[in-house]
Amino acid sequence: MDKTEELARWLHDARTTRRPVPQPEGVALDLPTAYAVQHAGVALRLAAGERRVGAKMGFTSRAKMAQMGVHEMIVGQLTDAMEVPDGSPFRRDGAIHPRIEPEVAFLVGRDFADVPHAGLLRGAVEAIAPAMEIIDSRYANFRFSLADVVADNTSACGFVLGAWQPVPREIDNLGMALRVDGRPRQAGSSAAILGSPWRALDAAWRLARRYGVSVPAGSVLLAGAATAAEPMPERGFVEVEVSGLGRAAFTVGIS
C-alpha cells in the first residue's frame, strides 16, 4: 500500500468508526497529491457499493473561508449514500462533529468532460434546488490545512435537496435562511457564493478538469455555502429557505 492509499484508508476508517484522527504529521501534501488521496477514498466508497452522484464546491464564501482559515476553493465528490431525502431523519451519532451549511444545488445535464468551456455549462443546467450540506471533518477539532481537507473529500458527509425548480432568470441575490426548530441560525444571500452561484459552477468545471473529478451528466452540484457553517444540534428540525426556490429540511436524532 503506497502513501496515498494509506492516507485514504486512514481517513476512511475515521469516517466509518466515527473516531477523529490528528492532522497528518511529517507528510507534506500538495494539492495534486491531496486530490489523489480523495480519489482513493472515494474509490473505497464505490467498492463498498455506493454510486457517484455529483460534486460539491467548498470555500466559496468569505464567511466560510474566514471560519476555516483557508483562502482557495476546492471541489469534492458526492455519493448516493450521502443523500438525506428531504424531510427524513439524520442520525447525529453517525457522524463525528457535523455542521450544516445553506446552499443551492444545480442539476447538470452534460458531462463536464464533454464541455469545452465553462460558460457553456450554464445552458446545460436543467434545474436548481434549495439545499443543505452536512459537513463532518474526520480530523480532530475540525482543524486542517487546505490540502488536508481536500484529502478528506472536503469534509463531505451528507446533503439534502428540496424540490427541483426551473432555473429563474435571476439567482445572484436570493435570500437564504437556516433555521433550527423554527429559530433563525444563519442568514445570507446567494450573492455570498462568489458573487453568484453561476461562478461556483464555472469554478467547479475548472477544478474538476484540473484534478480529474468525474462529473457526469445528471450530476448534482452543490454550489457552496452562503454562510458560515452551523453546528448540528443533538436533536431538532433543520430547514433552509431560499427565496423563490422553496425549502429543504431534515430532522436530527441520535438513534
Secondary structure, 3 states (H helix, E strand, C coil): CCHHHHHHHHHHHHHHHCCCECCCCCCCCCHHHHHHHHHHHHHHHHHCCCCEEEEEEECCCHHHHHHHCCCCCEEEEEEHHHECCCCCEEEHHHCCCCEEEEEEEEEECCCHHHCCCHHHHHHHEEEEEEEEEEECCCEHHHCCCHHHHHHCHHHEEEEEECCCECCCCCCCCCEEEEEECCEEEEEEEHHHCCCCHHHHHHHHHHHHHHHCCCCCCCEEEECCCCCCCEECCCCEEEEEEECCCEEEEEEEECC
